[in-house]
């Protein structure tokens, strides 16, 4: 999950450099959502093991 968040973040940076604002915003939004999902799943996993 974290891997895909980083991939979409890199896509957003590259798209922003080349001037594709809409694609950059979409990829950044997807990266944010995936990162939040990763954090929630990581916290749940850590709490279940304790």
PDBQT receptor file of N, H, CA, C and O in Angstrom, charges set to zero:
ATOM      1  N   UNK A   1       0.834  -1.189   0.000  1.00  0.00    +0.000 N 
ATOM      2  CA  UNK A   1       0.000   0.000   0.000  1.00  0.00    +0.000 C 
ATOM      3  C   UNK A   1       0.877   1.249   0.000  1.00  0.00    +0.000 C 
ATOM      4  O   UNK A   1       0.624   2.195  -0.746  1.00  0.00    +0.000 OA
ATOM      5  N   UNK A   2       1.896   1.244   0.833  1.00  0.00    +0.000 N 
ATOM      6  H   UNK A   2       2.102   0.476   1.439  1.00  0.00    +0.000 HD
ATOM      7  CA  UNK A   2       2.792   2.399   0.889  1.00  0.00    +0.000 C 
ATOM      8  C   UNK A   2       3.543   2.550  -0.432  1.00  0.00    +0.000 C 
ATOM      9  O   UNK A   2       3.816   3.665  -0.875  1.00  0.00    +0.000 OA
ATOM     10  N   UNK A   3       3.868   1.436  -1.049  1.00  0.00    +0.000 N 
ATOM     11  H   UNK A   3       3.646   0.530  -0.689  1.00  0.00    +0.000 HD
ATOM     12  CA  UNK A   3       4.555   1.469  -2.346  1.00  0.00    +0.000 C 
ATOM     13  C   UNK A   3       3.712   2.210  -3.382  1.00  0.00    +0.000 C 
ATOM     14  O   UNK A   3       4.231   3.049  -4.118  1.00  0.00    +0.000 OA
ATOM     15  N   UNK A   4       2.419   1.907  -3.443  1.00  0.00    +0.000 N 
ATOM     16  H   UNK A   4       1.997   1.226  -2.845  1.00  0.00    +0.000 HD
ATOM     17  CA  UNK A   4       1.553   2.554  -4.413  1.00  0.00    +0.000 C 
ATOM     18  C   UNK A   4       1.376   4.038  -4.103  1.00  0.00    +0.000 C 
ATOM     19  O   UNK A   4       1.263   4.852  -5.020  1.00  0.00    +0.000 OA
ATOM     20  N   UNK A   5       1.350   4.397  -2.828  1.00  0.00    +0.000 N 
ATOM     21  H   UNK A   5       1.442   3.736  -2.083  1.00  0.00    +0.000 HD
ATOM     22  CA  UNK A   5       1.264   5.809  -2.464  1.00  0.00    +0.000 C 
ATOM     23  C   UNK A   5       2.493   6.557  -2.964  1.00  0.00    +0.000 C 
ATOM     24  O   UNK A   5       2.379   7.663  -3.492  1.00  0.00    +0.000 OA
ATOM     25  N   UNK A   6       3.668   5.955  -2.800  1.00  0.00    +0.000 N 
ATOM     26  H   UNK A   6       3.760   5.056  -2.372  1.00  0.00    +0.000 HD
ATOM     27  CA  UNK A   6       4.898   6.592  -3.278  1.00  0.00    +0.000 C 
ATOM     28  C   UNK A   6       4.902   6.679  -4.805  1.00  0.00    +0.000 C 
ATOM     29  O   UNK A   6       5.334   7.689  -5.363  1.00  0.00    +0.000 OA
ATOM     30  N   UNK A   7       4.432   5.643  -5.481  1.00  0.00    +0.000 N 
ATOM     31  H   UNK A   7       4.082   4.823  -5.028  1.00  0.00    +0.000 HD
ATOM     32  CA  UNK A   7       4.378   5.658  -6.948  1.00  0.00    +0.000 C 
ATOM     33  C   UNK A   7       3.473   6.792  -7.434  1.00  0.00    +0.000 C 
ATOM     34  O   UNK A   7       3.853   7.533  -8.340  1.00  0.00    +0.000 OA
ATOM     35  N   UNK A   8       2.294   6.936  -6.852  1.00  0.00    +0.000 N 
ATOM     36  H   UNK A   8       1.985   6.334  -6.116  1.00  0.00    +0.000 HD
ATOM     37  CA  UNK A   8       1.396   8.007  -7.274  1.00  0.00    +0.000 C 
ATOM     38  C   UNK A   8       1.971   9.376  -6.928  1.00  0.00    +0.000 C 
ATOM     39  O   UNK A   8       1.739  10.340  -7.658  1.00  0.00    +0.000 OA
ATOM     40  N   UNK A   9       2.711   9.478  -5.836  1.00  0.00    +0.000 N 
ATOM     41  H   UNK A   9       2.899   8.695  -5.243  1.00  0.00    +0.000 HD
ATOM     42  CA  UNK A   9       3.347  10.738  -5.486  1.00  0.00    +0.000 C 
ATOM     43  C   UNK A   9       4.402  11.118  -6.520  1.00  0.00    +0.000 C 
ATOM     44  O   UNK A   9       4.501  12.283  -6.905  1.00  0.00    +0.000 OA
ATOM     45  N   UNK A  10       5.179  10.155  -6.964  1.00  0.00    +0.000 N 
ATOM     46  H   UNK A  10       5.098   9.209  -6.651  1.00  0.00    +0.000 HD
ATOM     47  CA  UNK A  10       6.196  10.408  -7.987  1.00  0.00    +0.000 C 
ATOM     48  C   UNK A  10       5.534  10.790  -9.310  1.00  0.00    +0.000 C 
ATOM     49  O   UNK A  10       6.012  11.681 -10.014  1.00  0.00    +0.000 OA
ATOM     50  N   UNK A  11       4.442  10.120  -9.644  1.00  0.00    +0.000 N 
ATOM     51  H   UNK A  11       4.054   9.397  -9.073  1.00  0.00    +0.000 HD
ATOM     52  CA  UNK A  11       3.692  10.477 -10.860  1.00  0.00    +0.000 C 
ATOM     53  C   UNK A  11       3.187  11.911 -10.762  1.00  0.00    +0.000 C 
ATOM     54  O   UNK A  11       3.229  12.653 -11.743  1.00  0.00    +0.000 OA
ATOM     55  N   UNK A  12       2.711  12.301  -9.590  1.00  0.00    +0.000 N 
ATOM     56  H   UNK A  12       2.677  11.698  -8.793  1.00  0.00    +0.000 HD
ATOM     57  CA  UNK A  12       2.214  13.662  -9.398  1.00  0.00    +0.000 C 
ATOM     58  C   UNK A  12       3.340  14.683  -9.570  1.00  0.00    +0.000 C 
ATOM     59  O   UNK A  12       3.142  15.733 -10.182  1.00  0.00    +0.000 OA
ATOM     60  N   UNK A  13       4.505  14.378  -9.038  1.00  0.00    +0.000 N 
ATOM     61  H   UNK A  13       4.666  13.525  -8.541  1.00  0.00    +0.000 HD
ATOM     62  CA  UNK A  13       5.635  15.308  -9.178  1.00  0.00    +0.000 C 
ATOM     63  C   UNK A  13       6.043  15.444 -10.639  1.00  0.00    +0.000 C 
ATOM     64  O   UNK A  13       6.257  16.556 -11.121  1.00  0.00    +0.000 OA
ATOM     65  N   UNK A  14       6.152  14.328 -11.345  1.00  0.00    +0.000 N 
ATOM     66  H   UNK A  14       5.979  13.424 -10.953  1.00  0.00    +0.000 HD
ATOM     67  CA  UNK A  14       6.551  14.368 -12.754  1.00  0.00    +0.000 C 
ATOM     68  C   UNK A  14       5.501  15.106 -13.585  1.00  0.00    +0.000 C 
ATOM     69  O   UNK A  14       5.847  15.903 -14.458  1.00  0.00    +0.000 OA
ATOM     70  N   UNK A  15       4.233  14.846 -13.320  1.00  0.00    +0.000 N 
ATOM     71  H   UNK A  15       3.952  14.199 -12.612  1.00  0.00    +0.000 HD
ATOM     72  CA  UNK A  15       3.169  15.525 -14.058  1.00  0.00    +0.000 C 
ATOM     73  C   UNK A  15       3.185  17.029 -13.776  1.00  0.00    +0.000 C 
ATOM     74  O   UNK A  15       2.929  17.828 -14.677  1.00  0.00    +0.000 OA
ATOM     75  N   UNK A  16       3.480  17.416 -12.550  1.00  0.00    +0.000 N 
ATOM     76  H   UNK A  16       3.688  16.767 -11.818  1.00  0.00    +0.000 HD
ATOM     77  CA  UNK A  16       3.533  18.838 -12.215  1.00  0.00    +0.000 C 
ATOM     78  C   UNK A  16       4.710  19.519 -12.908  1.00  0.00    +0.000 C 
ATOM     79  O   UNK A  16       4.598  20.663 -13.351  1.00  0.00    +0.000 OA
ATOM     80  N   UNK A  17       5.828  18.823 -13.000  1.00  0.00    +0.000 N 
ATOM     81  H   UNK A  17       5.920  17.894 -12.641  1.00  0.00    +0.000 HD
ATOM     82  CA  UNK A  17       7.001  19.393 -13.682  1.00  0.00    +0.000 C 
ATOM     83  C   UNK A  17       6.696  19.657 -15.150  1.00  0.00    +0.000 C 
ATOM     84  O   UNK A  17       7.109  20.679 -15.697  1.00  0.00    +0.000 OA
ATOM     85  N   UNK A  18       5.977  18.743 -15.788  1.00  0.00    +0.000 N 
ATOM     86  H   UNK A  18       5.642  17.912 -15.343  1.00  0.00    +0.000 HD
ATOM     87  CA  UNK A  18       5.663  18.901 -17.203  1.00  0.00    +0.000 C 
ATOM     88  C   UNK A  18       4.407  19.741 -17.452  1.00  0.00    +0.000 C 
ATOM     89  O   UNK A  18       4.022  19.936 -18.605  1.00  0.00    +0.000 OA
ATOM     90  N   UNK A  19       3.765  20.240 -16.398  1.00  0.00    +0.000 N 
ATOM     91  H   UNK A  19       4.078  20.082 -15.461  1.00  0.00    +0.000 HD
ATOM     92  CA  UNK A  19       2.651  21.163 -16.562  1.00  0.00    +0.000 C 
ATOM     93  C   UNK A  19       1.282  20.536 -16.654  1.00  0.00    +0.000 C 
ATOM     94  O   UNK A  19       0.326  21.214 -17.033  1.00  0.00    +0.000 OA
ATOM     95  N   UNK A  20       1.152  19.279 -16.325  1.00  0.00    +0.000 N 
ATOM     96  H   UNK A  20       1.928  18.728 -16.018  1.00  0.00    +0.000 HD
ATOM     97  CA  UNK A  20      -0.159  18.626 -16.347  1.00  0.00    +0.000 C 
ATOM     98  C   UNK A  20      -0.799  18.754 -14.967  1.00  0.00    +0.000 C 
ATOM     99  O   UNK A  20      -0.726  17.836 -14.150  1.00  0.00    +0.000 OA
ATOM    100  N   UNK A  21      -1.421  19.894 -14.720  1.00  0.00    +0.000 N 
ATOM    101  H   UNK A  21      -1.481  20.640 -15.383  1.00  0.00    +0.000 HD
ATOM    102  CA  UNK A  21      -1.966  20.189 -13.396  1.00  0.00    +0.000 C 
ATOM    103  C   UNK A  21      -3.074  19.257 -12.951  1.00  0.00    +0.000 C 
ATOM    104  O   UNK A  21      -3.118  18.849 -11.790  1.00  0.00    +0.000 OA
ATOM    105  N   UNK A  22      -3.970  18.917 -13.867  1.00  0.00    +0.000 N 
ATOM    106  H   UNK A  22      -3.934  19.249 -14.810  1.00  0.00    +0.000 HD
ATOM    107  CA  UNK A  22      -5.087  18.042 -13.507  1.00  0.00    +0.000 C 
ATOM    108  C   UNK A  22      -4.632  16.647 -13.141  1.00  0.00    +0.000 C 
ATOM    109  O   UNK A  22      -5.112  16.060 -12.171  1.00  0.00    +0.000 OA
ATOM    110  N   UNK A  23      -3.705  16.120 -13.921  1.00  0.00    +0.000 N 
ATOM    111  H   UNK A  23      -3.316  16.596 -14.709  1.00  0.00    +0.000 HD
ATOM    112  CA  UNK A  23      -3.181  14.781 -13.640  1.00  0.00    +0.000 C 
ATOM    113  C   UNK A  23      -2.396  14.798 -12.335  1.00  0.00    +0.000 C 
ATOM    114  O   UNK A  23      -2.482  13.863 -11.539  1.00  0.00    +0.000 OA
ATOM    115  N   UNK A  24      -1.632  15.864 -12.119  1.00  0.00    +0.000 N 
ATOM    116  H   UNK A  24      -1.563  16.624 -12.766  1.00  0.00    +0.000 HD
ATOM    117  CA  UNK A  24      -0.840  15.973 -10.886  1.00  0.00    +0.000 C 
ATOM    118  C   UNK A  24      -1.748  16.031  -9.666  1.00  0.00    +0.000 C 
ATOM    119  O   UNK A  24      -1.469  15.387  -8.654  1.00  0.00    +0.000 OA
ATOM    120  N   UNK A  25      -2.822  16.791  -9.750  1.00  0.00    +0.000 N 
ATOM    121  H   UNK A  25      -3.048  17.314 -10.572  1.00  0.00    +0.000 HD
ATOM    122  CA  UNK A  25      -3.749  16.900  -8.625  1.00  0.00    +0.000 C 
ATOM    123  C   UNK A  25      -4.439  15.564  -8.351  1.00  0.00    +0.000 C 
ATOM    124  O   UNK A  25      -4.615  15.172  -7.198  1.00  0.00    +0.000 OA
ATOM    125  N   UNK A  26      -4.821  14.878  -9.406  1.00  0.00    +0.000 N 
ATOM    126  H   UNK A  26      -4.677  15.196 -10.344  1.00  0.00    +0.000 HD
ATOM    127  CA  UNK A  26      -5.467  13.575  -9.235  1.00  0.00    +0.000 C 
ATOM    128  C   UNK A  26      -4.534  12.551  -8.628  1.00  0.00    +0.000 C 
ATOM    129  O   UNK A  26      -4.920  11.816  -7.719  1.00  0.00    +0.000 OA
ATOM    130  N   UNK A  27      -3.313  12.496  -9.120  1.00  0.00    +0.000 N 
ATOM    131  H   UNK A  27      -3.000  13.093  -9.858  1.00  0.00    +0.000 HD
ATOM    132  CA  UNK A  27      -2.343  11.540  -8.584  1.00  0.00    +0.000 C 
ATOM    133  C   UNK A  27      -1.988  11.876  -7.137  1.00  0.00    +0.000 C 
ATOM    134  O   UNK A  27      -1.819  10.975  -6.316  1.00  0.00    +0.000 OA
ATOM    135  N   UNK A  28      -1.875  13.155  -6.822  1.00  0.00    +0.000 N 
ATOM    136  H   UNK A  28      -2.013  13.887  -7.489  1.00  0.00    +0.000 HD
ATOM    137  CA  UNK A  28      -1.581  13.546  -5.442  1.00  0.00    +0.000 C 
ATOM    138  C   UNK A  28      -2.739  13.174  -4.516  1.00  0.00    +0.000 C 
ATOM    139  O   UNK A  28      -2.513  12.747  -3.384  1.00  0.00    +0.000 OA
ATOM    140  N   UNK A  29      -3.956  13.331  -4.983  1.00  0.00    +0.000 N 
ATOM    141  H   UNK A  29      -4.139  13.677  -5.903  1.00  0.00    +0.000 HD
ATOM    142  CA  UNK A  29      -5.121  12.943  -4.179  1.00  0.00    +0.000 C 
ATOM    143  C   UNK A  29      -5.158  11.450  -3.917  1.00  0.00    +0.000 C 
ATOM    144  O   UNK A  29      -5.442  11.015  -2.801  1.00  0.00    +0.000 OA
ATOM    145  N   UNK A  30      -4.873  10.676  -4.931  1.00  0.00    +0.000 N 
ATOM    146  H   UNK A  30      -4.642  11.029  -5.838  1.00  0.00    +0.000 HD
ATOM    147  CA  UNK A  30      -4.834   9.220  -4.770  1.00  0.00    +0.000 C 
ATOM    148  C   UNK A  30      -3.726   8.832  -3.802  1.00  0.00    +0.000 C 
ATOM    149  O   UNK A  30      -3.914   7.955  -2.959  1.00  0.00    +0.000 OA
ATOM    150  N   UNK A  31      -2.566   9.483  -3.921  1.00  0.00    +0.000 N 
ATOM    151  H   UNK A  31      -2.413  10.195  -4.606  1.00  0.00    +0.000 HD
ATOM    152  CA  UNK A  31      -1.442   9.186  -3.024  1.00  0.00    +0.000 C 
ATOM    153  C   UNK A  31      -1.808   9.494  -1.577  1.00  0.00    +0.000 C 
ATOM    154  O   UNK A  31      -1.448   8.738  -0.674  1.00  0.00    +0.000 OA
ATOM    155  N   UNK A  32      -2.516  10.588  -1.348  1.00  0.00    +0.000 N 
ATOM    156  H   UNK A  32      -2.808  11.202  -2.081  1.00  0.00    +0.000 HD
ATOM    157  CA  UNK A  32      -2.935  10.941   0.019  1.00  0.00    +0.000 C 
ATOM    158  C   UNK A  32      -3.881   9.882   0.593  1.00  0.00    +0.000 C 
ATOM    159  O   UNK A  32      -3.731   9.458   1.739  1.00  0.00    +0.000 OA
ATOM    160  N   UNK A  33      -4.843   9.470  -0.210  1.00  0.00    +0.000 N 
ATOM    161  H   UNK A  33      -4.964   9.815  -1.141  1.00  0.00    +0.000 HD
ATOM    162  CA  UNK A  33      -5.807   8.472   0.255  1.00  0.00    +0.000 C 
ATOM    163  C   UNK A  33      -5.105   7.150   0.575  1.00  0.00    +0.000 C 
ATOM    164  O   UNK A  33      -5.364   6.544   1.614  1.00  0.00    +0.000 OA
ATOM    165  N   UNK A  34      -4.222   6.709  -0.311  1.00  0.00    +0.000 N 
ATOM    166  H   UNK A  34      -4.011   7.202  -1.155  1.00  0.00    +0.000 HD
ATOM    167  CA  UNK A  34      -3.513   5.459  -0.066  1.00  0.00    +0.000 C 
ATOM    168  C   UNK A  34      -2.628   5.540   1.169  1.00  0.00    +0.000 C 
ATOM    169  O   UNK A  34      -2.505   4.564   1.908  1.00  0.00    +0.000 OA
ATOM    170  N   UNK A  35      -2.014   6.693   1.397  1.00  0.00    +0.000 N 
ATOM    171  H   UNK A  35      -2.114   7.486   0.796  1.00  0.00    +0.000 HD
ATOM    172  CA  UNK A  35      -1.161   6.848   2.570  1.00  0.00    +0.000 C 
ATOM    173  C   UNK A  35      -1.988   6.803   3.855  1.00  0.00    +0.000 C 
ATOM    174  O   UNK A  35      -1.562   6.206   4.843  1.00  0.00    +0.000 OA
ATOM    175  N   UNK A  36      -3.155   7.424   3.849  1.00  0.00    +0.000 N 
ATOM    176  H   UNK A  36      -3.502   7.909   3.046  1.00  0.00    +0.000 HD
ATOM    177  CA  UNK A  36      -4.026   7.396   5.029  1.00  0.00    +0.000 C 
ATOM    178  C   UNK A  36      -4.511   5.975   5.291  1.00  0.00    +0.000 C 
ATOM    179  O   UNK A  36      -4.555   5.539   6.442  1.00  0.00    +0.000 OA
ATOM    180  N   UNK A  37      -4.873   5.254   4.244  1.00  0.00    +0.000 N 
ATOM    181  H   UNK A  37      -4.837   5.608   3.310  1.00  0.00    +0.000 HD
ATOM    182  CA  UNK A  37      -5.302   3.863   4.410  1.00  0.00    +0.000 C 
ATOM    183  C   UNK A  37      -4.154   3.027   4.975  1.00  0.00    +0.000 C 
ATOM    184  O   UNK A  37      -4.365   2.187   5.849  1.00  0.00    +0.000 OA
ATOM    185  N   UNK A  38      -2.934   3.259   4.471  1.00  0.00    +0.000 N 
ATOM    186  H   UNK A  38      -2.762   3.942   3.761  1.00  0.00    +0.000 HD
ATOM    187  CA  UNK A  38      -1.769   2.553   4.996  1.00  0.00    +0.000 C 
ATOM    188  C   UNK A  38      -1.591   2.841   6.479  1.00  0.00    +0.000 C 
ATOM    189  O   UNK A  38      -1.365   1.918   7.262  1.00  0.00    +0.000 OA
ATOM    190  N   UNK A  39      -1.689   4.107   6.880  1.00  0.00    +0.000 N 
ATOM    191  H   UNK A  39      -1.872   4.857   6.245  1.00  0.00    +0.000 HD
ATOM    192  CA  UNK A  39      -1.517   4.455   8.291  1.00  0.00    +0.000 C 
ATOM    193  C   UNK A  39      -2.566   3.789   9.173  1.00  0.00    +0.000 C 
ATOM    194  O   UNK A  39      -2.247   3.280  10.248  1.00  0.00    +0.000 OA
ATOM    195  N   UNK A  40      -3.803   3.792   8.726  1.00  0.00    +0.000 N 
ATOM    196  H   UNK A  40      -4.062   4.205   7.853  1.00  0.00    +0.000 HD
ATOM    197  CA  UNK A  40      -4.879   3.177   9.509  1.00  0.00    +0.000 C 
ATOM    198  C   UNK A  40      -4.638   1.680   9.660  1.00  0.00    +0.000 C 
ATOM    199  O   UNK A  40      -4.773   1.134  10.755  1.00  0.00    +0.000 OA
ATOM    200  N   UNK A  41      -4.282   1.015   8.562  1.00  0.00    +0.000 N 
ATOM    201  H   UNK A  41      -4.172   1.458   7.673  1.00  0.00    +0.000 HD
ATOM    202  CA  UNK A  41      -4.022  -0.421   8.640  1.00  0.00    +0.000 C 
ATOM    203  C   UNK A  41      -2.797  -0.727   9.499  1.00  0.00    +0.000 C 
ATOM    204  O   UNK A  41      -2.785  -1.726  10.218  1.00  0.00    +0.000 OA
ATOM    205  N   UNK A  42      -1.772   0.112   9.435  1.00  0.00    +0.000 N 
ATOM    206  H   UNK A  42      -1.782   0.923   8.851  1.00  0.00    +0.000 HD
ATOM    207  CA  UNK A  42      -0.579  -0.098  10.259  1.00  0.00    +0.000 C 
ATOM    208  C   UNK A  42      -0.908   0.057  11.739  1.00  0.00    +0.000 C 
ATOM    209  O   UNK A  42      -0.442  -0.734  12.559  1.00  0.00    +0.000 OA
ATOM    210  N   UNK A  43      -1.700   1.059  12.092  1.00  0.00    +0.000 N 
ATOM    211  H   UNK A  43      -2.079   1.702  11.426  1.00  0.00    +0.000 HD
ATOM    212  CA  UNK A  43      -2.084   1.269  13.489  1.00  0.00    +0.000 C 
ATOM    213  C   UNK A  43      -2.914   0.099  13.993  1.00  0.00    +0.000 C 
ATOM    214  O   UNK A  43      -2.699  -0.382  15.105  1.00  0.00    +0.000 OA
ATOM    215  N   UNK A  44      -3.861  -0.362  13.182  1.00  0.00    +0.000 N 
ATOM    216  H   UNK A  44      -4.035   0.029  12.278  1.00  0.00    +0.000 HD
ATOM    217  CA  UNK A  44      -4.687  -1.505  13.588  1.00  0.00    +0.000 C 
ATOM    218  C   UNK A  44      -3.825  -2.738  13.797  1.00  0.00    +0.000 C 
ATOM    219  O   UNK A  44      -4.021  -3.482  14.757  1.00  0.00    +0.000 OA
ATOM    220  N   UNK A  45      -2.862  -2.958  12.892  1.00  0.00    +0.000 N 
ATOM    221  H   UNK A  45      -2.702  -2.353  12.112  1.00  0.00    +0.000 HD
ATOM    222  CA  UNK A  45      -1.974  -4.106  13.018  1.00  0.00    +0.000 C 
ATOM    223  C   UNK A  45      -1.142  -4.033  14.290  1.00  0.00    +0.000 C 
ATOM    224  O   UNK A  45      -1.001  -5.029  14.999  1.00  0.00    +0.000 OA
ATOM    225  N   UNK A  46      -0.590  -2.860  14.582  1.00  0.00    +0.000 N 
ATOM    226  H   UNK A  46      -0.705  -2.050  14.006  1.00  0.00    +0.000 HD
ATOM    227  CA  UNK A  46       0.229  -2.698  15.778  1.00  0.00    +0.000 C 
ATOM    228  C   UNK A  46      -0.587  -2.873  17.049  1.00  0.00    +0.000 C 
ATOM    229  O   UNK A  46      -0.099  -3.435  18.030  1.00  0.00    +0.000 OA
ATOM    230  N   UNK A  47      -1.822  -2.398  17.036  1.00  0.00    +0.000 N 
ATOM    231  H   UNK A  47      -2.218  -1.943  16.239  1.00  0.00    +0.000 HD
ATOM    232  CA  UNK A  47      -2.678  -2.533  18.222  1.00  0.00    +0.000 C 
ATOM    233  C   UNK A  47      -3.115  -3.983  18.452  1.00  0.00    +0.000 C 
ATOM    234  O   UNK A  47      -3.270  -4.406  19.597  1.00  0.00    +0.000 OA
ATOM    235  N   UNK A  48      -3.309  -4.726  17.400  1.00  0.00    +0.000 N 
ATOM    236  H   UNK A  48      -3.184  -4.383  16.469  1.00  0.00    +0.000 HD
ATOM    237  CA  UNK A  48      -3.748  -6.115  17.530  1.00  0.00    +0.000 C 
ATOM    238  C   UNK A  48      -2.625  -6.994  18.066  1.00  0.00    +0.000 C 
ATOM    239  O   UNK A  48      -2.895  -7.993  18.734  1.00  0.00    +0.000 OA
ATOM    240  N   UNK A  49      -1.365  -6.640  17.786  1.00  0.00    +0.000 N 
ATOM    241  H   UNK A  49      -1.146  -5.829  17.244  1.00  0.00    +0.000 HD
ATOM    242  CA  UNK A  49      -0.236  -7.443  18.248  1.00  0.00    +0.000 C 
ATOM    243  C   UNK A  49       0.131  -7.144  19.690  1.00  0.00    +0.000 C 
ATOM    244  O   UNK A  49       0.818  -7.940  20.330  1.00  0.00    +0.000 OA
ATOM    245  N   UNK A  50      -0.314  -6.015  20.209  1.00  0.00    +0.000 N 
ATOM    246  H   UNK A  50      -0.872  -5.369  19.689  1.00  0.00    +0.000 HD
ATOM    247  CA  UNK A  50       0.069  -5.638  21.589  1.00  0.00    +0.000 C 
ATOM    248  C   UNK A  50      -0.751  -6.355  22.615  1.00  0.00    +0.000 C 
ATOM    249  O   UNK A  50      -0.556  -6.152  23.813  1.00  0.00    +0.000 OA
TER     250      UNK A  50
